[in-house]
Amino acid sequence: MATYTAEVVWTLKEGEDFANGRYSRAHSLTFDGGVTVPASASPHVVGKWADASAVDPEEMLVAALSNCHMLTFLHKARLAGFIVTRYADHPEGIMGETSPGRLAVTKVWLKPDITWQGISPTPAQLTALHHAAHEECYIANSVRTEIVVSSS
């Protein structure tokens, strides 16, 4: 089996008050391919202590689900004999309470807009392709979040 790694680094900045929660949540994520991404807690969670221009864990989860679904969908569509020329998604996730005081990203909507070359799948074939992609997506198989695909 494969192993995946990343480096997550946060440093207290001069003048910040860690003991009283007055510190930036901004940090960096470096992935095994060498890409470094600015990251932070969500502004919805920590307000002014977040870096709104950085990616937050909730956004990364929503993007990872969409990304995995897309890659698996492209593979399934190719195997079914269809040619995809463009796949764009604008996924959306919502935070909800799963039990008193316990929050989670409870639902993610994938909203792919797909452009085809030649024959397009029928609505039933498209639904079957999305279902097959969802069933095989490693990230979807790793979470309990409800994932809904609304294809156009």
PyMOL CGO cylinders between C-alpha atoms (Angstrom):
from pymol import cmd
from pymol.cgo import CYLINDER

trace = [
    CYLINDER, 0.00, 0.00, 0.00, 1.03, 3.59, -0.57, 0.3, 1, 1, 1, 1, 1, 1,
    CYLINDER, 1.03, 3.59, -0.57, 2.12, 6.02, 2.13, 0.3, 1, 1, 1, 1, 1, 1,
    CYLINDER, 2.12, 6.02, 2.13, 1.30, 9.73, 1.92, 0.3, 1, 1, 1, 1, 1, 1,
    CYLINDER, 1.30, 9.73, 1.92, 3.16, 12.43, 3.84, 0.3, 1, 1, 1, 1, 1, 1,
    CYLINDER, 3.16, 12.43, 3.84, 2.99, 16.14, 4.45, 0.3, 1, 1, 1, 1, 1, 1,
    CYLINDER, 2.99, 16.14, 4.45, 4.68, 18.60, 6.75, 0.3, 1, 1, 1, 1, 1, 1,
    CYLINDER, 4.68, 18.60, 6.75, 2.59, 20.99, 8.84, 0.3, 1, 1, 1, 1, 1, 1,
    CYLINDER, 2.59, 20.99, 8.84, 4.51, 23.85, 10.49, 0.3, 1, 1, 1, 1, 1, 1,
    CYLINDER, 4.51, 23.85, 10.49, 3.17, 26.58, 12.77, 0.3, 1, 1, 1, 1, 1, 1,
    CYLINDER, 3.17, 26.58, 12.77, 5.32, 29.06, 14.73, 0.3, 1, 1, 1, 1, 1, 1,
    CYLINDER, 5.32, 29.06, 14.73, 4.31, 31.50, 17.47, 0.3, 1, 1, 1, 1, 1, 1,
    CYLINDER, 4.31, 31.50, 17.47, 5.06, 35.04, 16.29, 0.3, 1, 1, 1, 1, 1, 1,
    CYLINDER, 5.06, 35.04, 16.29, 6.69, 37.64, 18.48, 0.3, 1, 1, 1, 1, 1, 1,
    CYLINDER, 6.69, 37.64, 18.48, 4.16, 39.57, 20.53, 0.3, 1, 1, 1, 1, 1, 1,
    CYLINDER, 4.16, 39.57, 20.53, 1.43, 36.92, 20.34, 0.3, 1, 1, 1, 1, 1, 1,
    CYLINDER, 1.43, 36.92, 20.34, -0.19, 35.63, 23.55, 0.3, 1, 1, 1, 1, 1, 1,
    CYLINDER, -0.19, 35.63, 23.55, -0.50, 31.87, 23.27, 0.3, 1, 1, 1, 1, 1, 1,
    CYLINDER, -0.50, 31.87, 23.27, -1.75, 31.35, 26.84, 0.3, 1, 1, 1, 1, 1, 1,
    CYLINDER, -1.75, 31.35, 26.84, -4.76, 33.61, 26.19, 0.3, 1, 1, 1, 1, 1, 1,
    CYLINDER, -4.76, 33.61, 26.19, -5.53, 32.37, 22.68, 0.3, 1, 1, 1, 1, 1, 1,
    CYLINDER, -5.53, 32.37, 22.68, -4.31, 35.53, 20.97, 0.3, 1, 1, 1, 1, 1, 1,
    CYLINDER, -4.31, 35.53, 20.97, -2.15, 34.05, 18.26, 0.3, 1, 1, 1, 1, 1, 1,
    CYLINDER, -2.15, 34.05, 18.26, -2.35, 33.56, 14.53, 0.3, 1, 1, 1, 1, 1, 1,
    CYLINDER, -2.35, 33.56, 14.53, -3.54, 30.19, 13.29, 0.3, 1, 1, 1, 1, 1, 1,
    CYLINDER, -3.54, 30.19, 13.29, -1.65, 30.72, 10.02, 0.3, 1, 1, 1, 1, 1, 1,
    CYLINDER, -1.65, 30.72, 10.02, 0.81, 27.98, 9.16, 0.3, 1, 1, 1, 1, 1, 1,
    CYLINDER, 0.81, 27.98, 9.16, 2.23, 26.15, 6.16, 0.3, 1, 1, 1, 1, 1, 1,
    CYLINDER, 2.23, 26.15, 6.16, 1.56, 22.77, 4.61, 0.3, 1, 1, 1, 1, 1, 1,
    CYLINDER, 1.56, 22.77, 4.61, 4.26, 21.17, 2.50, 0.3, 1, 1, 1, 1, 1, 1,
    CYLINDER, 4.26, 21.17, 2.50, 3.36, 18.10, 0.49, 0.3, 1, 1, 1, 1, 1, 1,
    CYLINDER, 3.36, 18.10, 0.49, 5.68, 15.27, -0.49, 0.3, 1, 1, 1, 1, 1, 1,
    CYLINDER, 5.68, 15.27, -0.49, 6.00, 16.65, -4.03, 0.3, 1, 1, 1, 1, 1, 1,
    CYLINDER, 6.00, 16.65, -4.03, 7.45, 19.88, -2.64, 0.3, 1, 1, 1, 1, 1, 1,
    CYLINDER, 7.45, 19.88, -2.64, 4.45, 22.21, -2.98, 0.3, 1, 1, 1, 1, 1, 1,
    CYLINDER, 4.45, 22.21, -2.98, 3.94, 24.50, 0.00, 0.3, 1, 1, 1, 1, 1, 1,
    CYLINDER, 3.94, 24.50, 0.00, 0.49, 25.95, 0.66, 0.3, 1, 1, 1, 1, 1, 1,
    CYLINDER, 0.49, 25.95, 0.66, -0.41, 28.71, 3.13, 0.3, 1, 1, 1, 1, 1, 1,
    CYLINDER, -0.41, 28.71, 3.13, -2.96, 27.33, 5.59, 0.3, 1, 1, 1, 1, 1, 1,
    CYLINDER, -2.96, 27.33, 5.59, -4.95, 28.51, 8.58, 0.3, 1, 1, 1, 1, 1, 1,
    CYLINDER, -4.95, 28.51, 8.58, -7.91, 27.71, 10.74, 0.3, 1, 1, 1, 1, 1, 1,
    CYLINDER, -7.91, 27.71, 10.74, -11.19, 28.83, 9.22, 0.3, 1, 1, 1, 1, 1, 1,
    CYLINDER, -11.19, 28.83, 9.22, -12.26, 32.43, 9.90, 0.3, 1, 1, 1, 1, 1, 1,
    CYLINDER, -12.26, 32.43, 9.90, -15.65, 30.89, 10.75, 0.3, 1, 1, 1, 1, 1, 1,
    CYLINDER, -15.65, 30.89, 10.75, -13.96, 29.10, 13.64, 0.3, 1, 1, 1, 1, 1, 1,
    CYLINDER, -13.96, 29.10, 13.64, -11.38, 31.52, 15.06, 0.3, 1, 1, 1, 1, 1, 1,
    CYLINDER, -11.38, 31.52, 15.06, -12.35, 34.87, 13.55, 0.3, 1, 1, 1, 1, 1, 1,
    CYLINDER, -12.35, 34.87, 13.55, -9.57, 37.43, 13.36, 0.3, 1, 1, 1, 1, 1, 1,
    CYLINDER, -9.57, 37.43, 13.36, -6.93, 34.88, 14.38, 0.3, 1, 1, 1, 1, 1, 1,
    CYLINDER, -6.93, 34.88, 14.38, -7.35, 33.12, 11.02, 0.3, 1, 1, 1, 1, 1, 1,
    CYLINDER, -7.35, 33.12, 11.02, -5.70, 34.05, 7.74, 0.3, 1, 1, 1, 1, 1, 1,
    CYLINDER, -5.70, 34.05, 7.74, -8.70, 34.27, 5.41, 0.3, 1, 1, 1, 1, 1, 1,
    CYLINDER, -8.70, 34.27, 5.41, -6.43, 34.19, 2.34, 0.3, 1, 1, 1, 1, 1, 1,
    CYLINDER, -6.43, 34.19, 2.34, -5.05, 30.77, 3.30, 0.3, 1, 1, 1, 1, 1, 1,
    CYLINDER, -5.05, 30.77, 3.30, -6.70, 27.39, 2.81, 0.3, 1, 1, 1, 1, 1, 1,
    CYLINDER, -6.70, 27.39, 2.81, -8.42, 25.94, 5.88, 0.3, 1, 1, 1, 1, 1, 1,
    CYLINDER, -8.42, 25.94, 5.88, -8.96, 22.27, 6.79, 0.3, 1, 1, 1, 1, 1, 1,
    CYLINDER, -8.96, 22.27, 6.79, -12.65, 22.37, 5.93, 0.3, 1, 1, 1, 1, 1, 1,
    CYLINDER, -12.65, 22.37, 5.93, -11.91, 23.75, 2.46, 0.3, 1, 1, 1, 1, 1, 1,
    CYLINDER, -11.91, 23.75, 2.46, -9.22, 21.12, 1.98, 0.3, 1, 1, 1, 1, 1, 1,
    CYLINDER, -9.22, 21.12, 1.98, -11.68, 18.35, 2.86, 0.3, 1, 1, 1, 1, 1, 1,
    CYLINDER, -11.68, 18.35, 2.86, -14.28, 19.65, 0.40, 0.3, 1, 1, 1, 1, 1, 1,
    CYLINDER, -14.28, 19.65, 0.40, -11.63, 20.07, -2.32, 0.3, 1, 1, 1, 1, 1, 1,
    CYLINDER, -11.63, 20.07, -2.32, -10.16, 16.60, -1.64, 0.3, 1, 1, 1, 1, 1, 1,
    CYLINDER, -10.16, 16.60, -1.64, -13.58, 14.98, -1.99, 0.3, 1, 1, 1, 1, 1, 1,
    CYLINDER, -13.58, 14.98, -1.99, -14.22, 16.83, -5.25, 0.3, 1, 1, 1, 1, 1, 1,
    CYLINDER, -14.22, 16.83, -5.25, -10.74, 16.13, -6.58, 0.3, 1, 1, 1, 1, 1, 1,
    CYLINDER, -10.74, 16.13, -6.58, -10.91, 12.41, -5.83, 0.3, 1, 1, 1, 1, 1, 1,
    CYLINDER, -10.91, 12.41, -5.83, -14.40, 12.12, -7.33, 0.3, 1, 1, 1, 1, 1, 1,
    CYLINDER, -14.40, 12.12, -7.33, -13.28, 13.93, -10.49, 0.3, 1, 1, 1, 1, 1, 1,
    CYLINDER, -13.28, 13.93, -10.49, -10.20, 11.77, -11.03, 0.3, 1, 1, 1, 1, 1, 1,
    CYLINDER, -10.20, 11.77, -11.03, -12.17, 8.57, -10.46, 0.3, 1, 1, 1, 1, 1, 1,
    CYLINDER, -12.17, 8.57, -10.46, -15.03, 9.81, -12.67, 0.3, 1, 1, 1, 1, 1, 1,
    CYLINDER, -15.03, 9.81, -12.67, -12.63, 10.60, -15.54, 0.3, 1, 1, 1, 1, 1, 1,
    CYLINDER, -12.63, 10.60, -15.54, -11.24, 7.07, -15.34, 0.3, 1, 1, 1, 1, 1, 1,
    CYLINDER, -11.24, 7.07, -15.34, -14.73, 5.52, -15.28, 0.3, 1, 1, 1, 1, 1, 1,
    CYLINDER, -14.73, 5.52, -15.28, -15.92, 7.69, -18.19, 0.3, 1, 1, 1, 1, 1, 1,
    CYLINDER, -15.92, 7.69, -18.19, -12.88, 6.70, -20.27, 0.3, 1, 1, 1, 1, 1, 1,
    CYLINDER, -12.88, 6.70, -20.27, -13.45, 3.02, -19.57, 0.3, 1, 1, 1, 1, 1, 1,
    CYLINDER, -13.45, 3.02, -19.57, -17.10, 3.43, -20.62, 0.3, 1, 1, 1, 1, 1, 1,
    CYLINDER, -17.10, 3.43, -20.62, -15.98, 4.88, -23.97, 0.3, 1, 1, 1, 1, 1, 1,
    CYLINDER, -15.98, 4.88, -23.97, -16.85, 8.52, -23.36, 0.3, 1, 1, 1, 1, 1, 1,
    CYLINDER, -16.85, 8.52, -23.36, -14.47, 11.43, -23.98, 0.3, 1, 1, 1, 1, 1, 1,
    CYLINDER, -14.47, 11.43, -23.98, -14.44, 14.22, -21.40, 0.3, 1, 1, 1, 1, 1, 1,
    CYLINDER, -14.44, 14.22, -21.40, -12.89, 17.49, -22.57, 0.3, 1, 1, 1, 1, 1, 1,
    CYLINDER, -12.89, 17.49, -22.57, -13.60, 19.56, -19.45, 0.3, 1, 1, 1, 1, 1, 1,
    CYLINDER, -13.60, 19.56, -19.45, -14.69, 18.87, -15.88, 0.3, 1, 1, 1, 1, 1, 1,
    CYLINDER, -14.69, 18.87, -15.88, -15.28, 21.81, -13.55, 0.3, 1, 1, 1, 1, 1, 1,
    CYLINDER, -15.28, 21.81, -13.55, -16.71, 21.55, -10.07, 0.3, 1, 1, 1, 1, 1, 1,
    CYLINDER, -16.71, 21.55, -10.07, -17.71, 24.12, -7.48, 0.3, 1, 1, 1, 1, 1, 1,
    CYLINDER, -17.71, 24.12, -7.48, -18.20, 21.90, -4.43, 0.3, 1, 1, 1, 1, 1, 1,
    CYLINDER, -18.20, 21.90, -4.43, -19.79, 23.16, -1.24, 0.3, 1, 1, 1, 1, 1, 1,
    CYLINDER, -19.79, 23.16, -1.24, -19.60, 21.72, 2.24, 0.3, 1, 1, 1, 1, 1, 1,
    CYLINDER, -19.60, 21.72, 2.24, -21.58, 22.57, 5.34, 0.3, 1, 1, 1, 1, 1, 1,
    CYLINDER, -21.58, 22.57, 5.34, -20.65, 22.30, 8.98, 0.3, 1, 1, 1, 1, 1, 1,
    CYLINDER, -20.65, 22.30, 8.98, -23.22, 20.80, 11.30, 0.3, 1, 1, 1, 1, 1, 1,
    CYLINDER, -23.22, 20.80, 11.30, -23.57, 19.53, 14.82, 0.3, 1, 1, 1, 1, 1, 1,
    CYLINDER, -23.57, 19.53, 14.82, -23.35, 15.74, 15.05, 0.3, 1, 1, 1, 1, 1, 1,
    CYLINDER, -23.35, 15.74, 15.05, -24.04, 15.67, 18.79, 0.3, 1, 1, 1, 1, 1, 1,
    CYLINDER, -24.04, 15.67, 18.79, -24.11, 18.38, 21.48, 0.3, 1, 1, 1, 1, 1, 1,
    CYLINDER, -24.11, 18.38, 21.48, -20.90, 20.39, 21.18, 0.3, 1, 1, 1, 1, 1, 1,
    CYLINDER, -20.90, 20.39, 21.18, -19.51, 18.20, 18.40, 0.3, 1, 1, 1, 1, 1, 1,
    CYLINDER, -19.51, 18.20, 18.40, -19.16, 19.64, 14.89, 0.3, 1, 1, 1, 1, 1, 1,
    CYLINDER, -19.16, 19.64, 14.89, -18.29, 18.05, 11.57, 0.3, 1, 1, 1, 1, 1, 1,
    CYLINDER, -18.29, 18.05, 11.57, -18.51, 18.73, 7.87, 0.3, 1, 1, 1, 1, 1, 1,
    CYLINDER, -18.51, 18.73, 7.87, -21.77, 16.83, 7.55, 0.3, 1, 1, 1, 1, 1, 1,
    CYLINDER, -21.77, 16.83, 7.55, -22.59, 17.23, 3.87, 0.3, 1, 1, 1, 1, 1, 1,
    CYLINDER, -22.59, 17.23, 3.87, -20.69, 18.02, 0.70, 0.3, 1, 1, 1, 1, 1, 1,
    CYLINDER, -20.69, 18.02, 0.70, -22.35, 18.82, -2.62, 0.3, 1, 1, 1, 1, 1, 1,
    CYLINDER, -22.35, 18.82, -2.62, -20.35, 18.14, -5.74, 0.3, 1, 1, 1, 1, 1, 1,
    CYLINDER, -20.35, 18.14, -5.74, -21.64, 20.15, -8.68, 0.3, 1, 1, 1, 1, 1, 1,
    CYLINDER, -21.64, 20.15, -8.68, -19.67, 19.01, -11.70, 0.3, 1, 1, 1, 1, 1, 1,
    CYLINDER, -19.67, 19.01, -11.70, -20.13, 20.67, -15.07, 0.3, 1, 1, 1, 1, 1, 1,
    CYLINDER, -20.13, 20.67, -15.07, -18.81, 18.26, -17.69, 0.3, 1, 1, 1, 1, 1, 1,
    CYLINDER, -18.81, 18.26, -17.69, -18.13, 18.86, -21.38, 0.3, 1, 1, 1, 1, 1, 1,
    CYLINDER, -18.13, 18.86, -21.38, -18.08, 15.87, -23.68, 0.3, 1, 1, 1, 1, 1, 1,
    CYLINDER, -18.08, 15.87, -23.68, -16.65, 15.22, -27.12, 0.3, 1, 1, 1, 1, 1, 1,
    CYLINDER, -16.65, 15.22, -27.12, -18.77, 13.06, -29.39, 0.3, 1, 1, 1, 1, 1, 1,
    CYLINDER, -18.77, 13.06, -29.39, -21.46, 10.98, -27.69, 0.3, 1, 1, 1, 1, 1, 1,
    CYLINDER, -21.46, 10.98, -27.69, -22.56, 12.15, -24.24, 0.3, 1, 1, 1, 1, 1, 1,
    CYLINDER, -22.56, 12.15, -24.24, -23.86, 9.68, -21.68, 0.3, 1, 1, 1, 1, 1, 1,
    CYLINDER, -23.86, 9.68, -21.68, -27.59, 9.44, -21.15, 0.3, 1, 1, 1, 1, 1, 1,
    CYLINDER, -27.59, 9.44, -21.15, -28.86, 10.74, -17.80, 0.3, 1, 1, 1, 1, 1, 1,
    CYLINDER, -28.86, 10.74, -17.80, -28.96, 7.14, -16.50, 0.3, 1, 1, 1, 1, 1, 1,
    CYLINDER, -28.96, 7.14, -16.50, -25.40, 6.46, -17.70, 0.3, 1, 1, 1, 1, 1, 1,
    CYLINDER, -25.40, 6.46, -17.70, -24.18, 9.72, -16.14, 0.3, 1, 1, 1, 1, 1, 1,
    CYLINDER, -24.18, 9.72, -16.14, -25.78, 8.78, -12.82, 0.3, 1, 1, 1, 1, 1, 1,
    CYLINDER, -25.78, 8.78, -12.82, -24.16, 5.34, -13.01, 0.3, 1, 1, 1, 1, 1, 1,
    CYLINDER, -24.16, 5.34, -13.01, -20.74, 6.87, -13.75, 0.3, 1, 1, 1, 1, 1, 1,
    CYLINDER, -20.74, 6.87, -13.75, -21.03, 9.22, -10.77, 0.3, 1, 1, 1, 1, 1, 1,
    CYLINDER, -21.03, 9.22, -10.77, -22.18, 6.36, -8.55, 0.3, 1, 1, 1, 1, 1, 1,
    CYLINDER, -22.18, 6.36, -8.55, -19.25, 4.17, -9.65, 0.3, 1, 1, 1, 1, 1, 1,
    CYLINDER, -19.25, 4.17, -9.65, -16.81, 7.05, -9.09, 0.3, 1, 1, 1, 1, 1, 1,
    CYLINDER, -16.81, 7.05, -9.09, -18.22, 7.69, -5.63, 0.3, 1, 1, 1, 1, 1, 1,
    CYLINDER, -18.22, 7.69, -5.63, -17.98, 4.02, -4.67, 0.3, 1, 1, 1, 1, 1, 1,
    CYLINDER, -17.98, 4.02, -4.67, -14.33, 3.84, -5.73, 0.3, 1, 1, 1, 1, 1, 1,
    CYLINDER, -14.33, 3.84, -5.73, -13.13, 7.26, -4.49, 0.3, 1, 1, 1, 1, 1, 1,
    CYLINDER, -13.13, 7.26, -4.49, -10.57, 6.68, -1.72, 0.3, 1, 1, 1, 1, 1, 1,
    CYLINDER, -10.57, 6.68, -1.72, -11.32, 9.96, 0.01, 0.3, 1, 1, 1, 1, 1, 1,
    CYLINDER, -11.32, 9.96, 0.01, -15.10, 9.40, 0.02, 0.3, 1, 1, 1, 1, 1, 1,
    CYLINDER, -15.10, 9.40, 0.02, -14.45, 5.94, 1.43, 0.3, 1, 1, 1, 1, 1, 1,
    CYLINDER, -14.45, 5.94, 1.43, -12.43, 7.56, 4.23, 0.3, 1, 1, 1, 1, 1, 1,
    CYLINDER, -12.43, 7.56, 4.23, -15.11, 9.90, 5.60, 0.3, 1, 1, 1, 1, 1, 1,
    CYLINDER, -15.11, 9.90, 5.60, -18.62, 9.70, 7.06, 0.3, 1, 1, 1, 1, 1, 1,
    CYLINDER, -18.62, 9.70, 7.06, -19.75, 12.94, 5.44, 0.3, 1, 1, 1, 1, 1, 1,
    CYLINDER, -19.75, 12.94, 5.44, -22.78, 12.69, 3.15, 0.3, 1, 1, 1, 1, 1, 1,
    CYLINDER, -22.78, 12.69, 3.15, -21.70, 13.41, -0.43, 0.3, 1, 1, 1, 1, 1, 1,
    CYLINDER, -21.70, 13.41, -0.43, -24.29, 14.47, -3.00, 0.3, 1, 1, 1, 1, 1, 1,
    CYLINDER, -24.29, 14.47, -3.00, -23.55, 14.83, -6.72, 0.3, 1, 1, 1, 1, 1, 1,
    CYLINDER, -23.55, 14.83, -6.72, -25.68, 17.32, -8.65, 0.3, 1, 1, 1, 1, 1, 1,
    CYLINDER, -25.68, 17.32, -8.65, -24.58, 16.97, -12.26, 0.3, 1, 1, 1, 1, 1, 1,
    CYLINDER, -24.58, 16.97, -12.26, -25.65, 19.20, -15.07, 0.3, 1, 1, 1, 1, 1, 1,
]
cmd.load_cgo(trace, "trace")
